[in-house]
Amino acid sequence: HPTTVAIIGQGETAVLREVLKHDTVRSVKMIEPDTTLMNVVKEHFPFHTDCSAIVGSAPNCYDDPRVEVIAQDPFAWFSAARDDADLLFDVIIAEATALSSGVDDRNTYLTSLYQTLNKNDGILIIHAGASLHLHQPWQRYDSKPLIHDTVSLLETHPTTAAVIA
């Protein structure tokens, strides 16, 4: 039953809308390096930001009182946040590109994410693209560099308890 959630690089809002459906969620921080996508979605795709059917939410997901949008580089934000013992998340949801785009040391970044997770049962979710299909054995991880790199990074990090790909 997560209460605190961080969302990285998901400016299209679908993930935010799904997170807000959980009545246990009390706080959501969206850390976005560039809010341009968020503004485009808000203006041109209002159905993506429609939270009017969610009990207790605002009509627009961004206006929900539980949501704080932070327009900052996620690597810098999480590097600073890991020193704040009061700032722990039950769930962190990130795009795989958040672990690769413009980050010199992906291992340090991943460590920062882990350090801001609730130590008892925090969950880190990395969205690395479409899942590979069981019915298409020719699709292997090495044919999808982003998936391969992300899974390899997670598998070799000493804090990772499990990888489900």
PEKALIN-V964055 format. One record per residue. N is the residue number from 1. RES is the residue in one small letter. SS is DSSP state (H for helix, E for strand, L for the rest). PHI is phi as a letter, one per 30 degrees, with the letter a starting at -180 (NA if undefined). BURIAL is # if it has 16 or more other ideal C-beta (glycine too) atoms within 10 Angstrom, else .. Layout:
BEGIN
n: [N;N]
res: [RES;RES]
ss: [SS;SS]
phi: [PHI;PHI]
burial: [BURIAL;BURIAL]
END
This chain:
BEGIN
n: [1;2;3;4;5;6;7;8;9;10;11;12;13;14;15;16;17;18;19;20;21;22;23;24;25;26;27;28;29;30;31;32;33;34;35;36;37;38;39;40;41;42;43;44;45;46;47;48;49;50;51;52;53;54;55;56;57;58;59;60;61;62;63;64;65;66;67;68;69;70;71;72;73;74;75;76;77;78;79;80;81;82;83;84;85;86;87;88;89;90;91;92;93;94;95;96;97;98;99;100;101;102;103;104;105;106;107;108;109;110;111;112;113;114;115;116;117;118;119;120;121;122;123;124;125;126;127;128;129;130;131;132;133;134;135;136;137;138;139;140;141;142;143;144;145;146;147;148;149;150;151;152;153;154;155;156;157;158;159;160;161;162;163;164;165]
res: [h;p;t;t;v;a;i;i;g;q;g;e;t;a;v;l;r;e;v;l;k;h;d;t;v;r;s;v;k;m;i;e;p;d;t;t;l;m;n;v;v;k;e;h;f;p;f;h;t;d;c;s;a;i;v;g;s;a;p;n;c;y;d;d;p;r;v;e;v;i;a;q;d;p;f;a;w;f;s;a;a;r;d;d;a;d;l;l;f;d;v;i;i;a;e;a;t;a;l;s;s;g;v;d;d;r;n;t;y;l;t;s;l;y;q;t;l;n;k;n;d;g;i;l;i;i;h;a;g;a;s;l;h;l;h;q;p;w;q;r;y;d;s;k;p;l;i;h;d;t;v;s;l;l;e;t;h;p;t;t;a;a;v;i;a]
ss: [L;L;L;E;E;E;E;E;L;L;L;L;L;H;H;H;H;H;H;H;L;L;L;L;L;L;E;E;E;E;E;E;L;L;L;H;H;H;H;H;H;H;H;H;L;H;H;H;H;E;L;L;L;L;L;L;L;L;L;E;H;H;H;L;L;L;E;E;E;E;E;L;L;H;H;H;H;H;H;H;H;L;L;L;L;L;L;L;E;L;E;E;E;E;E;H;H;H;H;L;L;L;L;L;L;H;H;H;H;H;H;H;H;H;H;L;E;L;L;L;L;L;E;E;E;E;E;L;L;L;L;L;L;L;L;L;L;L;L;L;H;H;H;L;H;H;H;H;H;H;H;H;H;H;H;H;L;L;L;L;L;L;L;L;L]
phi: [NA;d;c;b;b;c;b;c;i;b;d;d;i;e;d;e;e;d;d;d;d;d;d;d;d;c;a;b;c;c;c;b;d;b;d;e;d;e;d;d;d;e;d;c;b;e;d;d;c;d;c;d;d;c;e;i;c;d;e;c;e;d;c;d;d;d;c;b;c;c;d;a;d;e;d;d;d;d;d;d;d;d;d;c;d;d;c;b;c;d;b;b;c;b;d;e;d;d;c;b;d;i;c;d;b;d;d;d;d;d;d;d;d;d;d;c;d;e;d;d;a;d;b;c;c;c;c;c;j;d;d;d;c;d;d;b;d;d;d;c;e;d;d;b;e;d;d;e;d;d;d;d;d;d;d;c;d;d;d;d;c;a;b;c;c]
burial: [.;#;.;#;#;#;#;#;#;#;#;#;#;.;#;#;#;.;#;#;.;.;.;.;#;.;#;#;#;#;#;#;#;.;.;.;.;#;.;.;#;#;.;.;.;.;.;#;#;.;#;.;.;#;.;.;#;#;.;.;#;#;.;#;.;#;#;.;#;#;.;.;.;#;#;.;#;#;#;.;#;#;.;.;.;.;.;#;#;#;#;#;#;#;#;#;#;#;#;#;.;.;#;.;.;#;.;.;#;#;#;#;#;#;#;#;#;.;.;.;.;#;.;#;.;#;#;#;.;.;.;.;.;.;.;.;.;.;.;.;.;.;.;#;.;.;#;.;#;#;#;.;#;#;.;.;#;.;.;.;.;.;.;.;.]
END
